[in-house]
Amino acid sequence: MRTHVVDHPLVAHKLTTLRDESTDSPTFRRLADELVTLLAYEATRDVRVTTVDITTPVAPATGVKLAAPKPLVVPILRAGLGMLDGMMRLLPTAEVGFLGMVRNETTLEASTYAERLPDDLSGRQCYVLDPMLATGGTLAAAIRFLTNRGADDITAICLLAAPEGCARLEQAISDIAVPVTVVTGAMDERLNDKGYIVPGLGDAGDRLYGVVG
């Protein structure tokens, strides 16, 4: 597993406002959207392309276009939805699947409650959107779900990550013979006893959409 922390002043600037507890939901959504586009730029450096011949107004030329099959973007519900528009702005021709996963707050284990994905993902590059890589359990379950369906290259895009989550994720997927990359805006200090990233930014889903009782 490869972990890439995007070191860019615009990323750090947007993260600072996202972390601030006084930032309201509309502002949080807008900044998360902008931040994801910056992270997606780094995450798609290895997107598969194929050469294509074109004619410019001046002369023939050779360029590239996204290869088939198209990349698949998979937001993990519900917080991952807040990252989807920012990702699709950069990859508008990608296809989108959905994966609903919930973390048990006692055991910190993740389980799948909904999915809308092709049965066969053979040869597909997948981009998983999950705002917080905290304990790593949700992302590990999502990666295993996708590789079991044939995905052969997975990149996870996370706003924030914790060292413990990255270590657990790497251990949990150590038997998967598929390249996995994690692209994140920052590697924070640690997890607290409730499994939240410190200093973090709180519950991403609640801050995106409000607390649903």
C-alpha positions in Angstrom: 0.0 0.0 0.0 1.2 3.5 -0.9 0.3 6.5 1.1 0.6 10.0 -0.4 0.0 13.1 1.8 -0.6 16.0 -0.5 1.7 18.8 0.6 0.3 22.0 -1.0 -0.5 25.3 0.6 -4.0 25.5 -0.9 -4.8 22.0 0.6 -3.6 23.2 4.0 -5.5 26.4 3.7 -8.8 24.7 3.0 -8.2 22.1 5.6 -7.7 24.8 8.3 -11.2 26.2 7.6 -12.7 22.7 7.5 -11.3 21.9 10.9 -12.7 25.1 12.5 -15.7 24.2 14.6 -17.3 27.6 13.7 -17.4 26.7 10.0 -21.1 26.2 9.0 -22.4 23.3 6.8 -22.7 25.2 3.6 -19.2 26.5 3.8 -17.9 23.1 4.9 -19.6 21.5 1.8 -18.1 24.1 -0.6 -14.6 23.8 0.8 -14.7 19.9 0.9 -15.8 20.0 -2.7 -12.8 22.3 -3.6 -10.4 20.2 -1.6 -11.4 17.0 -3.2 -10.7 18.4 -6.6 -7.2 19.2 -5.5 -6.7 15.8 -4.0 -8.2 14.1 -7.1 -5.6 15.9 -9.3 -2.9 14.0 -7.4 -4.9 10.8 -7.1 -5.4 10.5 -10.9 -1.7 10.8 -11.9 -1.7 7.0 -12.8 -5.2 6.9 -14.4 -5.0 4.7 -17.4 -4.9 6.3 -20.8 -4.6 5.2 -24.4 -3.1 7.1 -27.4 -5.3 8.7 -30.0 -4.6 10.5 -33.2 -6.2 13.9 -33.8 -5.9 16.8 -36.1 -5.3 20.3 -34.7 -6.1 23.4 -36.7 -2.4 23.3 -37.7 -1.3 19.7 -38.1 -1.9 16.1 -37.1 -1.0 15.2 -33.6 -1.0 12.3 -31.1 -2.6 12.7 -27.7 -4.2 10.6 -25.0 -7.6 9.9 -23.7 -9.0 7.8 -20.8 -8.7 4.1 -21.5 -11.6 1.7 -21.5 -13.1 0.5 -19.2 -13.8 3.9 -17.7 -12.6 4.6 -14.1 -15.2 3.9 -11.4 -15.8 6.4 -8.6 -17.2 4.9 -5.4 -18.3 7.2 -2.6 -18.9 5.5 0.7 -22.3 6.7 2.0 -23.2 9.0 3.5 -20.2 11.3 4.0 -18.5 10.2 0.8 -21.3 11.9 -1.2 -20.0 15.2 -0.1 -16.8 14.4 -2.1 -18.5 13.2 -5.3 -19.0 16.5 -7.1 -15.4 17.6 -6.6 -14.2 14.3 -8.0 -16.5 14.3 -11.0 -15.5 17.8 -11.9 -12.0 16.4 -12.7 -13.3 13.0 -14.1 -16.6 13.9 -15.7 -16.6 10.8 -18.0 -16.0 8.3 -15.1 -18.8 6.0 -13.9 -20.2 6.2 -10.4 -21.1 3.3 -8.0 -22.3 3.6 -4.4 -21.3 1.6 -1.3 -23.2 2.1 1.9 -21.1 1.1 5.0 -21.7 1.8 8.6 -19.2 1.6 11.5 -20.3 0.0 14.8 -19.3 2.5 17.4 -18.6 -0.2 20.0 -16.6 -2.6 18.0 -15.4 -0.1 15.3 -16.1 -2.8 12.7 -17.7 -1.9 9.4 -20.6 -3.6 7.7 -22.2 -3.1 4.3 -25.9 -2.1 4.2 -26.3 -1.1 0.6 -24.5 -1.2 -2.7 -25.0 -0.1 -6.3 -22.1 -1.5 -8.3 -21.5 -3.7 -11.3 -21.2 -7.4 -10.5 -18.0 -7.6 -12.5 -15.3 -5.0 -12.0 -12.5 -6.9 -13.8 -9.9 -4.6 -15.2 -11.4 -1.5 -13.5 -9.6 1.3 -11.7 -11.6 2.4 -8.7 -11.5 5.6 -6.8 -13.0 5.3 -3.3 -14.2 8.5 -1.6 -14.1 8.4 2.2 -13.5 11.6 4.1 -11.9 10.2 7.2 -9.4 7.3 7.4 -9.7 6.9 11.1 -9.7 3.2 12.3 -9.3 2.0 8.7 -12.0 -0.6 9.1 -14.5 0.9 6.7 -12.0 1.5 4.0 -10.5 -2.0 4.4 -14.0 -3.5 4.0 -14.7 -1.4 1.0 -11.4 -2.3 -0.7 -12.0 -6.0 -0.1 -15.6 -5.7 -1.4 -14.3 -4.1 -4.7 -11.4 -6.5 -5.2 -13.7 -9.5 -4.6 -15.6 -8.2 -7.7 -12.5 -8.0 -9.8 -11.2 -4.4 -9.3 -7.5 -4.5 -10.1 -6.3 -1.0 -9.0 -7.7 1.1 -6.1 -7.0 4.6 -5.0 -8.7 5.9 -1.8 -9.1 9.7 -1.5 -9.5 10.9 2.1 -9.6 14.4 3.5 -7.7 13.3 6.6 -6.0 10.2 7.9 -4.7 8.9 11.2 -1.5 6.8 11.5 -3.3 4.0 13.3 -5.9 3.8 10.5 -3.2 3.6 7.8 -1.3 0.9 9.7 -4.5 -1.1 10.3 -5.6 -0.7 6.7 -2.2 -1.9 5.4 -2.4 -4.9 7.7 -6.0 -5.7 6.8 -5.4 -5.8 3.0 -1.9 -7.4 3.1 -3.2 -10.5 1.4 -4.8 -8.5 -1.5 -2.6 -8.7 -4.6 -3.9 -5.4 -6.0 -2.2 -2.0 -5.9 -3.8 0.3 -3.3 -3.0 3.9 -2.9 -4.3 6.3 -0.2 -4.2 10.0 -1.1 -5.0 12.3 1.8 -4.8 16.0 2.7 -3.1 15.5 6.0 -1.8 12.8 8.3 -3.1 13.8 11.8 -1.6 13.0 15.2 -3.6 10.0 16.5 -7.0 8.6 17.3 -8.8 9.2 20.5 -10.5 6.5 22.6 -13.7 6.9 20.6 -12.0 6.3 17.3 -12.0 9.9 16.1 -9.1 11.6 14.5 -7.2 14.1 16.6 -7.2 17.1 15.9 -9.4 16.1 13.0 -12.5 18.0 12.1 -15.2 16.1 13.9 -17.8 13.8 12.2 -17.6 14.6 8.5 -21.1 13.4 7.7 -22.6 15.6 10.4 -20.6 18.6 9.4 -21.6 18.1 5.7 -25.3 17.4 6.2 -26.2 18.2 9.8 -27.0 15.8 12.7 -29.8 13.4 11.7 -31.6 12.1 14.8 
